[in-house]
């Protein structure tokens, strides 16, 4: 049975067709001359079946004056001024940042006065509009508890920036489209947004593995959640989180060297990326003489995991690795708890490290049974000092997002590891865009991202080297492992395990 908190979280957002929502916020600036208050360090030199998309709905929250979000565009709308992307436009060659204007769409020259102007798609004299595509309505697969926290903390980050003057006088807005976890709907979301937004911010969508040709044709910068390896080789994509395959390698190496299992089982999501993660972990473990005695493929909306628990019990591994989605893993934990079974050396997972407020999603069983690898340090003030970036995450949660969403109450800060990825890239926008001045263009934005580094204050320095955004120095070469434990009040808490794992 699901716990009350878990059931409430699943029911918090209804399903249905893709919808488009707009958030605009006001405030009193950030820019090339700097801002105020806490901020990150300045820069240095598979698809799930679903229904087709239908008309979206739009709601707006207190936009700045003369800064209303654009109305939703219909799927497949032409580019502004009637211009359309050239069919089959190739990715520009190495050596330049490939984001020229679309054919027939030269960017207007800045006014002689240097005042803000409509310098590119999604940019006006008063605003910059960003897009996000998520799966909040995928209720059978924990869409609400996965995507709603990320959307809420992203909106809060933009509010934080706007309340400090925006970026060189421009306020930031967010248009969000819900794809329900379906790639067809996600493509429709992209078509809706591509002529309205300046760039995309990280959110949970499987679109990031398949949208690369469209980005090359449309020249749209896309800051992403980093799950798929292909995100790192797309010149238009800037991952804000580690890749799952590299995480699998680092985690397998760490467990082999620190826990010394003789046999393991592996559970993985039945998508290409997690199949590759399973294969990578298997290869790494074999170098230590560790045998994989059971592999289990999971579906992201699996209704029951009891048979998989039985399969693992029969195989009886010393430890289990999980490279999968939250929903089937949560069901597996509940079914394993119901059978009063766990592997002797526990579970070692990707993507389970979150604010302890997510404890009800996993259930009581996760405590003292599971540890997970994650890209960022998380707040755990009972064990060690909170990092500057996490202090800011806590501050923005307290002031702007609050601690409650999708039936969950967060202990320290709003969200999970992908929420952190979205937050650190959103909160750094003043450092990324401010130096561009009035003439904010997609080309200049991408050049800025590739030419500078951004300290998140959460143990990661973001960098996207030109030509391959995953090449050395890889932003997430060092990651972190946290074990779920019981807090003194009987709830959930997480403990930082050492040494920190390294990819290389």
Secondary structure, 3 states (H helix, E strand, C coil): CCCHHHHHHHHCCCCCCCCEEEEECCCCCECCCCCCCCCCCCCECCCCCCCCCCCCCCCCCCCCCCCCCCCCCCCCCCCHHHCCCCCCCCCCCCCCCCCCCCCCCCCCCCCCCCCCCCCCCCECCCEEEEEEEECCCCHHHCHHHHHHHHHHHHHHHHHHHHCCCCECCEEEEEEEEECCCCHHHHHHHHHHHCCCCCEECCCCCHHHHCCHHHHHHHCCEEEECCCCHHHHCCCCEEECCCCHHHHHHHHHHHHHHHCCCCEEEEEEECCHHHHHHHHHHHHHHHCCCCEEEEEEEECCCCCCCHHHHHHHHHHCCCEEEEECCHHHHHHHHHHHHHCCCCCCCCEEEECCCECHHHHHHHCHHHCCCEEEEECCCCCCCCCCCCCHHHHHHHHHHHHHHCCEECCEECCCCCCEHHHHHHHHHHHCHHHHHHHHCCCCCHHHHHHHHHHCEEECCCCCEECCCCCCCCCCCCCCCECEEEEEEECCCCCEEEEEECCCCECC
